[in-house]
Amino acid sequence: MEERDRRIILTEDRQIDAVARLVAAFAAIVTPRAIVFCDDEADEALLAKIADRSTAYIPREHMPMLMMSNWRRDYLTGLQHLALNLMITECC
């Protein structure tokens, strides 16, 4: 099975609305600058739909930026950063 075959696709309006409500809740409670979606599960068109629907619940000026990122790359980069930091601080 290919990686892309496991992709979760939000196509129904009620699914997009549910994610839009989560975005609005995060924006109201945490006030993040951005909300990052895994690029395996979202694309630019979907993020645009979510952002558009989210404005029904919060004003556009309070909307966090919705962006995509590669989860695996981000995870490995974080591990590398932690390991290097540990090596540097433990050796001296």
Helices and strands as residue ranges (DSSP letters): G 3-6, H 13-29, E 34-38, H 44-54, G 60-62, E 65-69, H 71-91
